[in-house]
Amino acid sequence: MSHPPETESPNLFVARQPILDRAGRLYGYELLFRSGFENVFSSDDPDRAAEETIGAGLIGFGLDSLVGDSLAFINVTREVLLGETVRLLPPDRVVLEILETVEPDPEVVEGCRELRALGYRLAMDDWEGMEDRRPLLPLVDLVKLDVLGVDLSKLDAVADLGRASGRPFLAERVEERDGWKRMLELGFRWFQGFYFCKPQIVAGRRLEGHATSRLQLLNAIANEDLDFRRMEGIIEQDAALSTTLLRYLNSAAFGWRHRVETIGHALQILGETTVRRWAIMATMVQLGRRQPAELVRNSLLRAHFMEGLAAESAPPIRAYDAFLGGLLSSLDALTGLPMDEAVRSVTLPREVEAALRNRAGPVTDLLLYVRAFEQGRWDEAEGIAMAAGLRDAPIQELYASAAERARAVFGA
């Protein structure tokens, strides 16, 4: 297990939570930072700690690795709002979320005016009504409403508050499908919450033909020794897969002198590494075509993140097992089947199957860590990290690398 040099600054941890528009397209990510196992929440000056964490975190990770071309939503305390660090952020790339703990005194109001004049977008976090921090309302570009636990019958009143504010509003902590559909009807413009990463289980649903072939393809690439002949047979039986592969290979990016016309030839030209990458992309995108695209991107990010963590765990976990565990961790959401049924369609290494079906074994620890990390449940993540031997792992480098690799595959 590797250890960072003693002179290295403390690890920085960041979770990102997707924010989607009404069509399910990615609008941005809320970034949640923490400065490490030792010093989080231990500072006598939480505002200064937050400022330093945000500054160091964004420099350490880089916005491109974390959010690509999307917006980064960043929580700001009073100290951060009025400080200089926040002004180092590119105004066209961020939305500054004013936390509910920030009192709208004259200095804060003036600071918001100055930031808006510089081109920054502001959001009011956890808004609770027209009288809540009223002086800030004209200065923000959107308001975030926490809808968790709000009875559906009361959502009309919540939406009326948003409309009366004259500002677009975002529903956060959306956890139920019925609530999401109702909020669509009520005019909420953006959405954030665990619902978008949770499966919609349809009991007894049968997989369509194309989904079956995609799972067979996943099954083929799940083996460490890739069987090209088997893959050729699977792809040739699926017209969409065949067309996708040949179009991909005959694109201008490759610039072959002669057109590639057979699947067997295509697989030989690409080679094992590129074939695996293409198969993952084609399979996950097709399985998730009725789900928000972020679900597919997040599955690939998890796969790369868990692969990196595997080498740092004690004892080490097989990298390929960790990668598959992360990749298939949302297979239930992508297929609409219960996880146990979805996994039965794929022959997996024992440790991966145990993690996905029974939440048992070392791959499970990594998966639980990643899920807690994604949701910013830092205390829970810390406990899992200690048990899995990840205390000294270079978390920020592994996460940034995973985000960049996932973004590169999908070009976003």
C-alpha positions as CSV (number, residue, x, y, z in Angstrom):
1,M,0.0,0.0,0.0
2,S,1.4,3.4,-1.0
3,H,1.8,6.3,1.4
4,P,1.9,10.0,0.6
5,P,5.1,11.9,1.5
6,E,5.1,13.4,4.9
7,T,5.4,16.9,3.4
8,E,2.2,16.4,1.4
9,S,-0.8,18.5,2.5
10,P,-3.7,16.5,4.0
11,N,-6.0,14.6,1.6
12,L,-8.9,16.5,0.2
13,F,-12.2,14.7,-0.3
14,V,-14.9,15.7,-2.6
15,A,-18.3,14.3,-3.4
16,R,-20.3,15.4,-6.4
17,Q,-24.1,15.2,-6.7
18,P,-25.6,15.6,-10.1
19,I,-28.3,18.3,-10.8
20,L,-30.6,17.5,-13.7
21,D,-32.9,19.6,-15.8
22,R,-36.5,18.7,-16.6
23,A,-35.5,16.5,-19.5
24,G,-33.1,14.5,-17.3
25,R,-30.0,16.2,-18.8
26,L,-27.0,17.1,-16.7
27,Y,-27.0,20.8,-15.6
28,G,-24.3,20.7,-13.0
29,Y,-22.8,19.1,-9.9
30,E,-23.0,20.2,-6.3
31,L,-19.5,19.7,-4.9
32,L,-19.1,18.8,-1.2
33,F,-15.5,19.1,0.2
34,R,-13.8,17.8,3.3
35,S,-10.2,18.4,4.2
36,G,-9.3,14.9,5.4
37,F,-9.7,12.3,8.2
38,E,-7.8,14.3,10.8
39,N,-8.8,17.9,10.6
40,V,-12.4,18.0,9.4
41,F,-14.7,19.8,11.8
42,S,-11.7,20.2,14.2
43,S,-10.8,23.8,13.4
44,D,-11.7,26.6,15.8
45,D,-12.5,28.7,12.8
46,P,-15.0,26.8,10.5
47,D,-15.3,29.6,8.1
48,R,-11.6,29.8,7.5
49,A,-11.4,26.1,7.2
50,A,-14.1,26.1,4.6
51,E,-12.4,28.8,2.6
52,E,-9.1,26.9,2.6
53,T,-10.7,23.6,1.8
54,I,-12.5,25.1,-1.2
55,G,-9.5,26.8,-2.6
56,A,-7.1,23.9,-2.1
57,G,-9.7,21.4,-3.3
58,L,-10.4,23.1,-6.6
59,I,-6.8,23.7,-7.2
60,G,-6.0,20.1,-6.3
61,F,-8.7,18.5,-8.3
62,G,-9.3,20.9,-11.1
63,L,-12.8,21.8,-12.3
64,D,-12.5,20.0,-15.6
65,S,-11.8,16.7,-13.9
66,L,-14.7,17.2,-11.5
67,V,-17.5,18.6,-13.6
68,G,-16.3,18.7,-17.2
69,D,-18.2,21.4,-19.1
70,S,-21.0,21.5,-16.5
71,L,-21.5,24.0,-13.7
72,A,-20.0,23.5,-10.3
73,F,-22.4,24.3,-7.4
74,I,-20.2,25.3,-4.3
75,N,-21.5,25.9,-0.8
76,V,-20.2,29.2,0.7
77,T,-20.2,30.4,4.3
78,R,-20.2,34.0,5.2
79,E,-16.4,34.1,5.5
80,V,-16.0,32.5,2.0
81,L,-18.6,34.8,0.5
82,L,-16.7,37.9,1.7
83,G,-13.2,36.5,1.2
84,E,-10.8,36.6,-1.7
85,T,-10.5,32.9,-2.4
86,V,-13.9,32.7,-4.0
87,R,-13.0,35.3,-6.6
88,L,-10.3,33.0,-7.9
89,L,-13.1,30.8,-9.3
90,P,-14.1,31.3,-12.9
91,P,-17.5,33.1,-12.8
92,D,-18.9,31.2,-15.9
93,R,-18.2,27.8,-14.3
94,V,-19.7,28.0,-10.8
95,V,-22.8,28.7,-8.9
96,L,-22.2,29.9,-5.3
97,E,-24.7,28.4,-2.9
98,I,-25.3,30.7,0.1
99,L,-25.8,28.5,3.1
100,E,-28.8,28.9,5.4
101,T,-26.5,29.9,8.2
102,V,-25.4,33.1,6.4
103,E,-27.3,36.1,7.9
104,P,-28.2,38.7,5.3
105,D,-26.6,41.6,7.1
106,P,-25.5,44.7,5.1
107,E,-22.0,43.4,4.5
108,V,-23.3,40.1,3.1
109,V,-25.8,41.9,0.9
110,E,-23.1,44.2,-0.5
111,G,-20.8,41.2,-1.0
112,C,-23.4,39.5,-3.1
113,R,-23.9,42.6,-5.2
114,E,-20.2,42.7,-5.9
115,L,-20.0,39.0,-6.9
116,R,-23.0,39.5,-9.2
117,A,-21.3,42.5,-10.8
118,L,-18.3,40.2,-11.5
119,G,-20.5,37.7,-13.3
120,Y,-21.0,35.1,-10.5
121,R,-24.3,33.2,-10.2
122,L,-25.7,32.9,-6.7
123,A,-28.2,30.4,-5.2
124,M,-30.0,30.4,-1.9
125,D,-29.7,27.1,-0.2
126,D,-32.5,25.5,1.9
127,W,-34.9,28.4,1.3
128,E,-37.9,28.2,3.6
129,G,-40.3,30.9,2.3
130,M,-40.7,34.5,1.4
131,E,-39.5,35.9,4.7
132,D,-36.5,33.7,4.8
133,R,-33.4,35.9,4.2
134,R,-35.5,38.3,2.3
135,P,-32.7,40.8,1.5
136,L,-30.9,38.2,-0.5
137,L,-33.8,37.0,-2.6
138,P,-33.4,39.8,-5.4
139,L,-29.7,38.9,-5.6
140,V,-29.9,35.2,-6.3
141,D,-30.4,33.4,-9.6
142,L,-32.2,30.4,-8.2
143,V,-33.5,29.1,-4.9
144,K,-33.1,25.6,-3.6
145,L,-36.0,24.0,-1.8
146,D,-35.6,20.9,0.3
147,V,-38.6,18.7,-0.5
148,L,-37.7,15.7,1.5
149,G,-40.6,14.8,3.8
150,V,-42.9,17.4,2.3
151,D,-46.3,15.8,1.8
152,L,-47.3,15.7,-1.9
153,S,-50.5,17.6,-1.0
154,K,-48.4,20.5,0.3
155,L,-46.2,20.7,-2.8
156,D,-48.6,23.2,-4.4
157,A,-47.9,25.6,-1.6
158,V,-44.1,25.0,-1.9
159,A,-44.3,25.7,-5.6
160,D,-46.4,28.8,-5.0
161,L,-43.6,30.1,-2.8
162,G,-41.1,29.5,-5.6
163,R,-43.2,31.3,-8.2
164,A,-43.9,34.2,-5.8
165,S,-40.1,34.6,-5.4
166,G,-39.7,35.4,-9.0
167,R,-36.8,33.1,-9.2
168,P,-36.4,29.7,-10.8
169,F,-36.3,26.9,-8.2
170,L,-34.6,23.7,-7.7
171,A,-36.0,20.7,-5.8
172,E,-33.3,19.0,-3.7
173,R,-33.4,15.7,-1.9
174,V,-35.8,14.2,-4.4
175,E,-36.1,10.6,-3.3
176,E,-39.4,9.3,-4.7
177,R,-40.6,8.9,-8.3
178,D,-44.1,10.2,-7.5
179,G,-42.7,13.3,-5.9
180,W,-40.5,14.0,-8.9
181,K,-43.4,13.6,-11.3
182,R,-45.5,16.0,-9.2
183,M,-42.8,18.5,-9.1
184,L,-42.4,18.4,-12.8
185,E,-46.1,19.3,-13.1
186,L,-45.6,22.1,-10.6
187,G,-42.9,23.7,-12.6
188,F,-39.7,22.9,-10.7
189,R,-36.8,23.6,-13.2
190,W,-34.0,21.5,-11.7
191,F,-33.8,18.4,-9.5
192,Q,-31.2,16.9,-7.2
193,G,-31.5,13.8,-5.1
194,F,-31.0,10.1,-4.6
195,Y,-34.0,9.2,-6.8
196,F,-31.9,9.7,-9.9
197,C,-29.4,7.1,-8.7
198,K,-32.0,4.6,-7.5
199,P,-33.6,1.9,-9.6
200,Q,-37.2,1.9,-10.6
201,I,-38.0,-1.7,-10.0
202,V,-40.6,-3.3,-12.3
203,A,-41.6,-6.7,-10.9
204,G,-41.6,-9.4,-13.4
205,R,-40.3,-7.3,-16.3
206,R,-38.7,-9.2,-19.1
207,L,-35.6,-7.9,-20.8
208,E,-36.0,-6.8,-24.4
209,G,-33.8,-8.6,-26.9
210,H,-31.3,-5.8,-27.2
211,A,-30.9,-5.7,-23.4
212,T,-30.2,-9.4,-23.3
213,S,-27.4,-9.1,-25.9
214,R,-25.9,-6.2,-24.0
215,L,-25.8,-8.3,-20.8
216,Q,-24.2,-11.1,-22.8
217,L,-21.6,-8.7,-24.0
218,L,-21.0,-7.5,-20.5
219,N,-20.7,-11.2,-19.6
220,A,-18.0,-11.7,-22.2
221,I,-15.9,-8.7,-21.2
222,A,-16.2,-9.7,-17.5
223,N,-13.8,-12.6,-18.2
224,E,-10.1,-11.7,-17.9
225,D,-9.3,-13.8,-20.9
226,L,-11.3,-12.2,-23.7
227,D,-12.9,-14.6,-26.2
228,F,-13.0,-12.7,-29.5
229,R,-15.0,-15.4,-31.2
230,R,-17.7,-15.4,-28.6
231,M,-17.9,-11.6,-28.7
232,E,-18.2,-11.7,-32.5
233,G,-21.2,-14.1,-32.2
234,I,-22.9,-11.8,-29.7
235,I,-22.4,-8.6,-31.8
236,E,-23.4,-10.2,-35.1
237,Q,-26.8,-11.2,-33.6
238,D,-27.6,-7.6,-32.7
239,A,-28.0,-5.3,-35.6
240,A,-27.6,-2.2,-33.5
241,L,-24.4,-3.4,-31.9
242,S,-23.0,-4.4,-35.3
243,T,-23.8,-1.0,-36.8
244,T,-22.5,0.9,-33.8
245,L,-19.2,-1.0,-33.9
246,L,-18.6,-0.6,-37.6
247,R,-19.6,3.0,-37.6
248,Y,-17.2,3.7,-34.7
249,L,-14.3,1.9,-36.4
250,N,-14.9,3.5,-39.8
251,S,-15.1,7.0,-38.3
252,A,-12.5,9.7,-39.3
253,A,-10.8,9.3,-35.9
254,F,-9.2,6.0,-37.0
255,G,-8.5,7.0,-40.6
256,W,-8.1,3.4,-42.0
257,R,-7.0,3.1,-45.6
258,H,-9.7,0.4,-46.3
259,R,-13.2,0.3,-44.9
260,V,-13.8,-2.3,-42.2
261,E,-16.8,-4.4,-43.1
262,T,-16.8,-7.5,-40.8
263,I,-17.2,-7.8,-37.1
264,G,-14.3,-10.3,-36.8
265,H,-12.0,-7.9,-38.6
266,A,-13.1,-5.0,-36.5
267,L,-12.3,-6.9,-33.3
268,Q,-8.9,-7.9,-34.5
269,I,-8.0,-4.4,-35.5
270,L,-9.1,-2.8,-32.2
271,G,-7.3,-5.2,-29.9
272,E,-8.3,-6.3,-26.4
273,T,-8.0,-3.0,-24.5
274,T,-10.0,-0.9,-27.0
275,V,-12.6,-3.7,-27.5
276,R,-13.3,-3.7,-23.8
277,R,-13.6,0.1,-23.7
278,W,-16.0,0.1,-26.7
279,A,-18.0,-2.8,-25.3
280,I,-18.4,-1.0,-22.0
281,M,-19.5,2.2,-23.6
282,A,-21.9,0.6,-26.0
283,T,-23.5,-1.7,-23.4
284,M,-23.9,0.9,-20.6
285,V,-25.2,3.6,-22.9
286,Q,-27.8,1.3,-24.5
287,L,-28.9,-0.2,-21.2
288,G,-29.3,3.3,-19.8
289,R,-31.0,4.9,-22.8
290,R,-34.2,5.4,-20.8
291,Q,-32.4,6.6,-17.7
292,P,-30.6,9.9,-17.1
293,A,-27.2,9.8,-18.9
294,E,-25.5,10.7,-15.6
295,L,-26.4,7.3,-14.3
296,V,-24.2,5.7,-16.9
297,R,-21.4,8.2,-16.4
298,N,-21.5,7.7,-12.7
299,S,-21.3,3.9,-13.1
300,L,-18.1,4.2,-15.1
301,L,-16.6,6.8,-12.7
302,R,-17.4,4.3,-9.8
303,A,-15.6,1.6,-11.8
304,H,-12.4,3.5,-12.2
305,F,-12.5,4.9,-8.7
306,M,-12.9,1.5,-7.1
307,E,-10.2,0.1,-9.4
308,G,-7.8,2.7,-8.0
309,L,-8.9,2.1,-4.4
310,A,-8.4,-1.7,-4.8
311,A,-4.6,-1.4,-4.9
312,E,-4.6,0.8,-1.8
313,S,-6.8,-1.4,0.4
314,A,-5.3,-3.8,2.9
315,P,-5.2,-6.5,2.0
316,P,-5.3,-5.5,-1.7
317,I,-8.3,-6.4,-3.8
318,R,-8.1,-7.6,-7.4
319,A,-8.4,-4.5,-9.6
320,Y,-10.6,-6.2,-12.1
321,D,-13.1,-7.3,-9.4
322,A,-13.3,-3.8,-8.1
323,F,-13.8,-2.3,-11.6
324,L,-16.6,-4.7,-12.4
325,G,-18.2,-4.1,-9.0
326,G,-18.4,-0.4,-9.6
327,L,-19.4,-0.7,-13.2
328,L,-22.3,-3.0,-12.4
329,S,-23.4,-1.4,-9.2
330,S,-26.3,0.4,-10.9
331,L,-27.2,-2.6,-13.1
332,D,-30.6,-2.8,-11.4
333,A,-31.3,0.9,-12.3
334,L,-30.1,0.4,-15.9
335,T,-32.2,-2.7,-16.6
336,G,-35.2,-2.0,-14.4
337,L,-34.7,-5.4,-12.7
338,P,-34.0,-6.3,-9.1
339,M,-30.2,-6.6,-8.6
340,D,-30.4,-10.3,-7.8
341,E,-32.2,-11.0,-11.1
342,A,-30.0,-8.7,-13.2
343,V,-26.8,-10.2,-11.9
344,R,-28.0,-13.7,-12.6
345,S,-27.9,-12.8,-16.3
346,V,-24.1,-12.2,-16.1
347,T,-21.4,-14.7,-15.1
348,L,-19.2,-12.8,-12.7
349,P,-16.2,-13.4,-10.6
350,R,-17.2,-14.8,-7.2
351,E,-16.2,-11.6,-5.2
352,V,-18.2,-9.3,-7.6
353,E,-21.3,-11.5,-7.4
354,A,-21.1,-11.6,-3.6
355,A,-20.9,-7.9,-3.4
356,L,-23.8,-7.1,-5.8
357,R,-26.2,-9.9,-4.7
358,N,-25.4,-10.4,-1.0
359,R,-23.4,-7.3,0.0
360,A,-20.6,-9.5,1.2
361,G,-16.9,-9.7,0.7
362,P,-14.1,-7.1,0.3
363,V,-15.5,-5.6,-2.9
364,T,-18.6,-4.7,-0.8
365,D,-16.4,-2.5,1.5
366,L,-15.1,-0.5,-1.5
367,L,-18.6,-0.1,-2.9
368,L,-20.0,1.0,0.4
369,Y,-17.2,3.5,0.8
370,V,-17.7,4.9,-2.7
371,R,-21.5,5.4,-2.1
372,A,-20.9,7.1,1.2
373,F,-18.2,9.3,-0.5
374,E,-20.6,10.3,-3.4
375,Q,-23.2,11.4,-1.0
376,G,-20.9,13.3,1.3
377,R,-21.5,11.0,4.3
378,W,-18.0,11.7,5.5
379,D,-18.2,10.1,9.0
380,E,-19.6,6.8,7.5
381,A,-16.9,6.9,4.7
382,E,-14.2,7.4,7.3
383,G,-15.3,4.3,9.3
384,I,-15.3,2.2,6.2
385,A,-12.0,3.5,5.0
386,M,-10.4,2.6,8.3
387,A,-11.7,-0.9,8.1
388,A,-10.6,-1.3,4.5
389,G,-7.1,0.0,5.1
390,L,-7.7,3.1,3.0
391,R,-6.6,5.7,5.5
392,D,-3.4,6.7,3.6
393,A,-4.8,6.3,0.1
394,P,-4.4,9.3,-2.2
395,I,-8.1,9.7,-2.5
396,Q,-8.1,13.0,-4.3
397,E,-5.8,11.8,-7.1
398,L,-7.8,8.6,-7.5
399,Y,-11.1,10.3,-7.7
400,A,-9.9,13.1,-10.1
401,S,-8.4,10.4,-12.3
402,A,-11.5,8.3,-12.3
403,A,-13.7,11.4,-13.2
404,E,-11.4,12.3,-16.0
405,R,-11.3,8.8,-17.4
406,A,-15.1,8.4,-17.3
407,R,-15.5,11.8,-19.0
408,A,-13.1,10.9,-21.7
409,V,-15.1,7.8,-22.6
410,F,-18.3,9.7,-23.2
411,G,-16.8,12.9,-24.4
412,A,-18.5,14.9,-21.8
